[in-house]
Amino acid sequence: MKNGIKHSMPISSPVKLLKYFNWTNSVSLTDRMYFESYRKYWSNDTIFEDNDTIVGYLVRDTLNGFNNLFDYSFSSSVSTKVYGLVQFGKNFPVRAIRHVMTPTVSFNYRPDFGSDFWGYYDSYIDEDGKEVKYSKYEGAIYGSPPTGKSGAISFNLSNNIEMKVRSRKDTITGTKKMNLIDNFTISFSYDIAKDSLNWSPLALSGRTRLFKNLDLSYRSAFDPYILDSTGTRNLNQTEWSVNKRLIRLEQTNWTVSLNYRLNSKDFEKKKEVPKLQGSQTPVLGENATLPPGAEGEMADVLANPEEYIDWSIPWDLTISYSFSYNVVRNYPNYQLEKTEKVIQTLGLSGNLSITPKWKVGFMTGWDFEDNDLSYTSINIYRDLHCWEMRFSWIPMGYQKSWNFTINAKASLLQDLKLNKKKDFRDNF
């Protein structure tokens, strides 16, 4: 079934509720139009093929005619922000601490489009007398509506804590901001479509920046249900009813990452910005104007920064180090089995402008666990005035591949391009 027509219509309606709440309702509609369908049934006839006798076989008939398949899903969410502020005296090193909480409650629902009411699926009895369900539009170019009802109520609480401290470098306010906790999130959900095990594991995650280049992230999962003798979550009994505790730690992960970036501008002497006289307008100030027709290009640069090359920096080098500690707790035969894993990686990436029109970039690293090079890639870029050329090469590993592209720079002509590549799946 190669031919078909598909229409998608997402509808969203954000509303301000009681002045402090943001209420968003969304509906996603999908319509598929096909001009044929399939019917399957099991035949017990005997046929002779290549001197072999075949008793019983599956028959698939093609039925011509117009078929309209419609499915939809609905979601709704309510969120707000709660602020807390503690201020200290002027002589205290810490001037203030602010806590911002963002609670969100959301609901999503999708009916079961595999039910007989919709008529998109059918079934047949196989040779063993078992009922086999199938889609009448199996293999269609746009697929079939999904089966199974889904619906969940989700709860999410995001926390941000920052403090304001004295700073001698800031001559205007005399203070600077520091993030203590950046997006510490608590989340869980209740699945109304299930007949058991409705509560999801409680997830905790957060990150913060300890120093300028040092990041710390944390993630844990807590299960409210007990496990069976095989260590599987399939008993509809809570931890509280059996072990008198609300939740059980399932896994946790700590990651510390360090990034340090060098570029040619770090070794240049800083030039004083000339003071403006009278009513002169700064080149990139609030009142600056772009050349005619450049607004669209600037918007595209801001929306897709990774697709653009910064020629103002002749070279740059980034060194990164990541340390991850992961713990998984299982209970086979009701005995605690804790698995610990440490992952360390050292990364190196950079860019070099060979000429004003040629730029070469690379990315590589070292995996301390496997004692081998991690993901490695080489990228070459050539500025062709109104056109640009890109060549990406992954020389080793599972994703070994290359990609060569020549395309027009203008965002309006983004489909005007020539592309040649060898995908990593071709290696198998």
N, C-alpha and C positions, 0 to 999 in steps of 0.2 A: 504494500500500500504506500506508494511513493507520493501521490498527490493528496493535497489537503489544504485547508485554509484555517488559520488560527488567529483569534482576536483576544487580546488581553487588556483589561481595563482596571487599573488600581484606583481606588477612590479613597481619599483621606480627608478628614474634617477635624482640624484642631479647634478647640473651643476653650475660652477662659471661663472657669467655673468658680463662682463665689470669690472672684478677685484674686485668690491665691493659688488656685489649682488649675493645672493644665490637663484637659481631657481631650484625648485623641481617639477617634473611631476610624477604622480602616476596613474596607471591603475589597477583596481581590476577585475579579470575575475573569473567567477564561472560557472561551467558546471555540470548539474544534468542529470543523465541517469536513466530513469524508464522503466519498462517493461509492464506497463499497465496504463490506464487513465480512466477517468469517463465521462459519458455523462448524463445530467439531462434533463428531460422534464416533463411537467404537463399533466397528463392523466385525461380525463373527464369520464372515464368508471366507472361503478358501480360494487362494489364487496361486498360480504357478508362475514363477519368475526366475529365469536363468537356471532351469532345472531344479529349483528349490520349491518346496511346498510351504506356503505361508498361511497359517490359520489365524485369523483375527488381525486386524490392523486399524489404525486411526485414520479416519477420513476427515479432510478439511475442505469444505466447500466455500467458494467465493460468491457472495451475494451482492449484486449490483443495486444501487439505489442511494438516495441522499440520506445522510445520517448527521444529526446535529448533537454534539456532546457538550454539555454545559456543567461547569463546576465552579464552586466559590468557597471562600474562607472569610472569616470575620475576626477582627481583633479590636480590643479597646484597652486603653491604659489611662491611668490618672496619676499625676505626680505633682509634687510641690517641693519647696525648699524651706528648711528651718535653720535659722541662724542663731548662734550663741557666741557671745563676746565677753571676754574678761580683760579688763584694763588694769595696768599697774601704774605706779607713780613715775614721774619724769626722771628721777634719780635711779630707778631700777633698770638693769640692763635689758630686760624684756619689757617692752612697752604694752603689748597686747597679745592675746591668743584668741583666734577665731575658729569656731567649729561650724561647718556647713553640712547638714544632713539632707539628702535627697531621697525620700521614700517614694517608691513606685509600685502600684498594684496594676497588673495587666491580666487580660483574659483573651484567649483565642479559641476559636471553634471551627471545625470543619466536619461536615457530615460524612457518612460512609457512602461513597458513590459506587461501591461494589454490591450494594443491596439490590434486591429484585425490583424495588420501587423505581430505580433509575433505568434499569434494563441495559446497562453497558457491559455487564458480565453474564456469562452463562456457564453451564456445567455439563459434563457427560460422565457416564459410568465406564470405568476402564475394565480391562480383562479380569482384574481381581475383585470386581464388584465395588470398588471405591469411587466416590464422587470426586471429580477433578474440576476445579473452577478455572475458568480462563476468560481472557478479555476478547470480546468480539472484534477488537481493533488491534490485535497483537501485531507488533512490528510496524505500526503506523508511524509516519514521519513525526508527528507531534505527540505520540504516545496516547495513553488513556487516562481518564480521571483517576485519582488515587483511591485505593480501597482503605477501609478502616476508619472509624470515627476517631477524631482527636479533639480534645478540649482540655485546657489547663488554666488554672489560676496561679499566677506567679507573683511572688513578693520579692522586692529588691530594695535594699537600703545602702546607699552610697555615702561615705563619710570623707570629708577633707578637713584637715587641721593644719593651720599655718600660724606662725607667730611673727610679730614685728619687733625687731631688735634695733638698738642704736647702731649707727654707722657713721664713721667720720668721713667716709668717701662721698656720701650723699650730702652735698652742701645746701640742698634746698629743703628737704624734709628732715634730714638727720637720722633717717631710719631706713631699714631694708626689710623685705619679706623673706621668710624661710619656710619651706614646706616641711612639716613634721610627718604627716601622713597624707599620701596622695592617693585618693580613691580606694579606700578600704571598703569592700563590698560584702554584704551578707545577702544571700539569695537562696530561695527554695520555692517549690511549686507543689500544687495538688492537682493530680490528673483525674478529672471527673469522668473520663471515658473508660477507665479501668474498673474492674470489679474487685481488685485487691491491690495491695502495695501502691496506694495512691500517692503517698508522700515521696517526693524526690529526696536525695541526700542534701543535707545542708552544706552549702558551699561558702567558704570564706576566702577572700583574695584581697591582696593589697600590694601597694608598691610605694616606695619613698626614695628620695635622693639624699644620701647621707652627706656627701660632699659634692663638689662641682661635677665630678666625673664618675662617681660611685653610686650605683643604683642597687636597691634591694627589693626583691619581690617575694611574695609569700602566697601559698595556695594550699587549702586543706578541704577535705570532704568528710562529713560526718553522717552516718547512716542511722535512721530512727528504727530500722527493723533488724531482727536477729537473723543469723545465717543458719542454714541446715548443716548436716554432718559433712557435706562436701565443700562447705565454704561458699555456698551460692545463696543469693538473696531471693528466695522463693517461698518463704514462710510468712504468712500474713499475721505475724506476731511482733509487737513493738518491743523495743529494748526496755521500756518502762514496765510493761506487763510481766516480763520474765526476769530481767536483771536489775530492775528498779533504778534505771538511769535513762535520761531522755534520749541521748544519742551515743553512738560508738565511733571512735576515730577510725576512718577507713584508709586514708592516705594523706600525706603532707609533703610539701615541696618548698625548699628555700633556694633562691637563686641570687647570687651576687655577681654583678657585671661591672666591669671597669672599661671605660672608653676614653681614649686620648687621641686628639686630632691635631695634626700639624699641617700648616700650609705655608706657601711662600709669603703671605702677608704678615705672618708672625715674625719674620725676620726683616721686614721693612720698617724704616723709621716712620713713626706716626707724624703726619702732616697736620698742622693747625688748620682748622676750618676757618676761612676768612669771614670776618664779621660783615653782616649786611648793613648797608647804609640806607637810610630813608625808608622808602616803600618798596625796596627790592624784594622780589618773590623768590624763595629758595627753589632750587631746581626740582627737588623731590618733596616739597612741602605739601601742606594740606591743600593749597590753592594751585598746585602745579597742574599743568594741562599736558596731555599726551598728544603726539602727532595725529593727524586725521587718520582714522582707520586702525589705530593701534589699540583701541580699547578692547576689541575682541581678542587680539593676540595676548595682551596682558592678562585678561581673564583666564585664557587657556593655560598660560604659564602658572598662574596661581592654583588652578584646579589640578594640573598634572605636572608638578615640579620635577618628577623623576624622568620625564621625557625631554627635558631641556638641559643643555650643556652650559656650564658657567665658564666662559672663556676668560673672565677677569682674574682667575686664579691659575697661574702656570702649573702648579703642582700641589697635591695634597696627599697626606698619608694618615690613615687611621689605624690605631692598634687597639684591639679589644681582647678582654679576658673574661671568661664566664665560668663560674663555679656553681654547680647545681647539686643539691642533696635531696634525694627522694626516698621516702619511706612508704611502703605498702604493707598493710596489716591484713592477713588472712587467718581464718579459723577452721582449717580442715580437722575433722574429728573433734571439733570444739576445743582445739588446742591453738594457742596464739602462735602464728608463724610470721615473723617480721622480716621483710626483705628490704635491705638498704642498698642504695645505688648512688655513686658519686660520678658526676660527669664534669670534666674540665676541657675547655676548648680555648685555644689562642687564635685570634683572627687578625688578618692583615689585609688591608684594602687601600687603594689609592688611585690617583689619576695623574697623568703627565701630558702636557701639551707639547708635542714634538715640534710642531710648526703652528703658525696662527690658524691653520685650518685642519690640523690633525690632532686627535686626542686619543690616548690609550689608557684604559682602566683595567684594573685587575682586582680579584678577590680570592683569598686562599686562607688556610688555617691549619692548625694541628690539633688532632683529637688525641688526648692523653690516654684515653681508655683503649682505643684501637691501635695507638702508636702509628698513626698514618695521617696523611693529608686529608683534611675535610673538604667540603665543597669548594671547588676551584673553578674560576671562570676568567676569561680574558675578553675585553670589549674594545673594539676599535670604532672610532667615529670620525667622519670626514664631512666638513662643511662644503656644500656645493652651491653656495649662494641661495637660490630659491629652492634647492633640493638638499637632502642630507642622506648620507650613507651610514649604516650601522652593521657591524659584524660582531656576533657574540659566539664564543666558543667555550664549551666545557670539555676539556681534553681527557678527563678520566672519570672513573666512578660509574655508578648506576645511571646517572643522568647524562652520560657522554653524548654530546650533540653539537650542532652548529646552526646558526641562523644568519642569513644575509638579507638586508632590506635596503631598498632605495625608495624614498618617498618625498612628496612635496611637503614643505614646511608649513604652509598655510593650513590653519585648522579647518577651513571650509573645503580643502582638497585632501583631507586625510585618507580618503579611499583611493587616491591616485598613488599607487605604489607597486613595486615589483619585489616579490619575496621568494627566496629559495632557502630551503632548510633540510636538515636531516634530524628527524625527531629521535629522542632516546628510545622510543618504543620500537624503532626500526632495528635496534641491536638484537632484539629477541625474535 
